[in-house]
Amino acid sequence: MKNHGAVQPSLRIAGLSENGLTALSEARARLRLDGTEVIDLSEGSPDFAPSNTIREALANACKRPDVHGYSAVQGLPSLRSAFLEHLQKRGSDVTNVECIIGAGSKELIGHLSQALLGHGDVVLVPALAYPFYRAAAQYAGAEVIVYPLTDDGNYLPELSRVPDEILSRTKLIWLNTPHNPTGAVLPADFLQDLIHFCRARQIVVACDLAYSDITFERDFAPAPLACGDRSSQFVIEVHSLSKNINIAGWRVGFLVGDPTIVSYVAQSRTVFGGGSFVPIQLACRFALDHFTLLASEVRETYRARADSVVRRLEKAEVCCVRPRGSFYIWAATPDGGCDVAFSKSLLDKTRVLVTPGSAFGTAGRGWIRLSLTRPPEILDKAIDRLVEFCADHSVRPKDAIVNDV
Ligand SMILES: Cc1ncc(COP(=O)(O)O)c(C=O)c1O
């Protein structure tokens, strides 16, 4: 018999956990409603326009009459092979890999989770992580277990600390390099050892490389398919053009690796979605021919912003991590106080919105994430306000009582 009350969500939707962002989003919406200007350093959406050349390529592609119908769910063959060539140029062995295009890497993370995971499967996610790995795994019905990261400032996965009983039940592990939120980059030899460790246990290594080219000590981050024996077995890389060449709204990502796994993801995409808009794919094909230049413009923009923000924070003795990549600054709250209380009070008193660290996992308590996706003069203004706020000791240890999100 049907219950005639309010419509209930599916168990999948009801099971999704909230995070610390909800309360702040509400506060931000309230402030916006009353017309208050907020400096939003919580978002990961690039603030500047993509290069003229790729916008023109998209406009020209749109003018073609023959590109407006449905397209293949895996993506245009010419774009897929161009992306594989792009990876090959940076040392990846692409002889035994498959590639599928998706509407951004987030969608592909969702499809990979749907394609591989279900009840009874364990997924390992980093102690500090982009929240969507957890949400996507929960949505697929899997059990999420957090693995520790080293506390030496390098934030390296410590799988030796995960009990064998858990490893034996694990189907998939998420890596993210450059890392959101800390900006850490995994070294090639570390990746190689980790892949051997996981492959020996038949654990799929899924490496999220959404910020692969926003790296400050080299031009791009080491990637699993370019490491060690370069075999694709049990290995998946998830790439994105959103941040690397600044076209977040175009929604273009690539899932590359073990052909069997990629074929399962294609099946999931067939059920839930369809091929991406062809002019966007054609413009991305063009972008790959000019990738070095496009990516270096983006990289240098964020390098300058990261340098300036870190310098200001260090000068004011606000503890922060100098990022090796990505476009975030990971900073400690004064006295290690509650990050949610700190962020709320910061927003209230200074109109600067940051992300509380616990939105990335309980290991983020006492930390905040600042996004560098604002112009330099706005970033300067925000950092001045943050520094002054910290110096005022507005947040005291007594605030650090409740930190559950
Ligand atoms: C670590 C990480 N992975 C993936 C994504 C998703 O990016 P997109 O779907 O635009 O490719 C994001 C977005 O912020 C991210 O921070």
The ligand as a MOL file (V3000), in Angstrom:
LIG
                    3D

  0  0  0     0  0            999 V3000
M  V30 BEGIN CTAB
M  V30 COUNTS 16 16 0 0 0
M  V30 BEGIN ATOM
M  V30 1 C 39.6780 16.6420 -7.1200 0
M  V30 2 C 38.5950 16.9410 -8.0900 0
M  V30 3 N 38.2620 15.9940 -8.9750 0
M  V30 4 C 37.2930 16.1980 -9.8780 0
M  V30 5 C 36.6080 17.3890 -9.9210 0
M  V30 6 C 35.4940 17.5490 -10.9350 0
M  V30 7 O 35.8880 18.3930 -11.9860 0
M  V30 8 P 35.1820 18.3470 -13.4060 0
M  V30 9 O 33.9400 17.5370 -13.2750 0
M  V30 10 O 34.8890 19.7620 -13.7470 0
M  V30 11 O 36.1430 17.7140 -14.3600 0
M  V30 12 C 36.9100 18.4030 -9.0140 0
M  V30 13 C 36.1530 19.6690 -9.0330 0
M  V30 14 O 36.3070 20.5440 -8.2270 0
M  V30 15 C 37.9460 18.1770 -8.0770 0
M  V30 16 O 38.3030 19.1150 -7.1990 0
M  V30 END ATOM
M  V30 BEGIN BOND
M  V30 1 1 1 2
M  V30 2 1 2 3
M  V30 3 2 2 15
M  V30 4 2 3 4
M  V30 5 1 4 5
M  V30 6 1 5 6
M  V30 7 2 5 12
M  V30 8 1 6 7
M  V30 9 1 7 8
M  V30 10 2 8 9
M  V30 11 1 8 10
M  V30 12 1 8 11
M  V30 13 1 12 13
M  V30 14 1 12 15
M  V30 15 2 13 14
M  V30 16 1 15 16
M  V30 END BOND
M  V30 END CTAB
M  END
